[in-house]
Amino acid sequence: DKADLVWSRIEVMLRTSLELTHGTIQRKVDRVLPDPGLCFELIGVDVMIDDQLQPWIIEYNRSPSLAPQYTGELKYKLIEDLANAVRVDREQPSETYRPAEKRGSFSLLYTVAT
């Protein structure tokens, strides 16, 4: 199916870009957080798909705006899904917490070895 092909290509592209940018993002986080292992970064990526169904990154944003000016309903759903994706069970110690491969409408694409 063509949609599956496009999503698969986007996923590979996003994994690659996260692998390439992780070091830069980590250094910035390390400067401001005492325990960066207890945080997450929301990254916004704008993708364009050409007539050959090849995705291209148009824009890559660290901490994109979540202001609801134009896409309010979509952003509210994003915030809800994000809160569910990063939740930590209070009964589970943080040092043993591992993110799920799939949670809500989020899929784990990249994780840092600890």
C-alpha positions as CSV (number, residue, x, y, z in Angstrom):
1,D,0.0,0.0,0.0
2,K,1.4,3.4,-1.0
3,A,0.5,5.0,2.4
4,D,2.5,2.4,4.3
5,L,5.4,3.0,1.9
6,V,5.4,6.8,2.5
7,W,5.1,6.3,6.3
8,S,7.9,3.8,6.3
9,R,10.1,6.3,4.4
10,I,9.2,9.1,6.8
11,E,10.0,6.9,9.8
12,V,13.5,6.0,8.4
13,M,14.1,9.7,7.6
14,L,13.1,10.8,11.1
15,R,15.2,8.1,12.8
16,T,18.2,9.2,10.8
17,S,17.7,12.9,11.6
18,L,17.3,12.1,15.3
19,E,20.5,10.1,15.3
20,L,22.3,13.0,13.6
21,T,21.0,15.7,15.9
22,H,20.9,13.9,19.2
23,G,24.4,15.0,20.3
24,T,23.6,18.7,19.7
25,I,20.3,18.5,21.5
26,Q,21.8,16.5,24.4
27,R,24.6,19.1,25.0
28,K,22.0,21.9,25.2
29,V,19.9,19.9,27.6
30,D,22.9,19.1,29.8
31,R,23.6,22.8,30.2
32,V,20.3,23.5,31.8
33,L,19.0,20.3,33.5
34,P,20.6,18.6,36.5
35,D,19.3,15.2,35.5
36,P,18.5,15.2,31.8
37,G,17.5,11.6,31.9
38,L,14.2,12.7,33.4
39,C,13.1,14.9,30.5
40,F,11.9,14.7,26.9
41,E,12.1,17.0,23.9
42,L,9.2,17.6,21.5
43,I,10.5,18.0,18.0
44,G,8.3,19.3,15.2
45,V,9.1,18.2,11.7
46,D,7.5,19.5,8.5
47,V,7.6,17.0,5.7
48,M,6.9,17.4,2.0
49,I,6.1,14.4,-0.2
50,D,7.1,14.6,-3.9
51,D,5.4,13.0,-6.9
52,Q,7.6,9.9,-6.5
53,L,6.3,9.5,-2.9
54,Q,9.7,10.5,-1.5
55,P,9.5,12.5,1.7
56,W,11.7,15.5,2.3
57,I,12.3,17.4,5.5
58,I,11.3,21.0,5.0
59,E,11.7,22.3,8.6
60,Y,12.9,20.8,11.9
61,N,11.9,22.6,15.1
62,R,13.0,22.0,18.7
63,S,10.2,22.8,21.1
64,P,7.7,23.9,18.5
65,S,4.9,26.3,19.5
66,L,1.8,24.6,20.9
67,A,-0.3,27.8,20.8
68,P,-3.7,26.9,19.4
69,Q,-4.0,29.8,17.0
70,Y,-4.5,27.9,13.8
71,T,-4.6,24.2,14.6
72,G,-6.1,24.3,18.1
73,E,-7.9,21.0,18.1
74,L,-4.9,19.2,16.6
75,K,-2.6,20.7,19.2
76,Y,-4.8,19.8,22.1
77,K,-4.8,16.2,20.9
78,L,-1.0,16.3,20.5
79,I,-0.6,17.6,24.1
80,E,-3.0,14.9,25.4
81,D,-1.1,12.2,23.5
82,L,2.3,13.6,24.5
83,A,1.3,13.6,28.2
84,N,0.2,10.0,27.9
85,A,3.3,9.0,26.0
86,V,5.8,10.4,28.6
87,R,3.9,9.5,31.7
88,V,5.7,7.6,34.4
89,D,3.9,5.2,36.6
90,R,4.3,6.5,40.2
91,E,4.6,2.9,41.3
92,Q,7.6,2.2,39.0
93,P,11.0,3.7,40.0
94,S,12.2,6.2,37.3
95,E,15.5,4.3,36.9
96,T,13.7,1.2,35.6
97,Y,11.2,3.1,33.5
98,R,11.4,2.4,29.7
99,P,9.2,4.0,27.1
100,A,6.7,1.8,25.3
101,E,7.3,1.0,21.7
102,K,3.8,2.3,21.0
103,R,1.6,4.4,23.2
104,G,-1.5,6.2,21.9
105,S,-0.8,7.7,18.5
106,F,2.9,7.8,19.3
107,S,5.5,5.3,18.2
108,L,9.0,5.2,19.7
109,L,11.4,6.0,16.8
110,Y,14.7,6.7,18.7
111,T,16.0,6.1,22.2
112,V,19.3,6.8,23.8
113,A,21.2,3.9,25.4
114,T,21.6,4.5,29.2
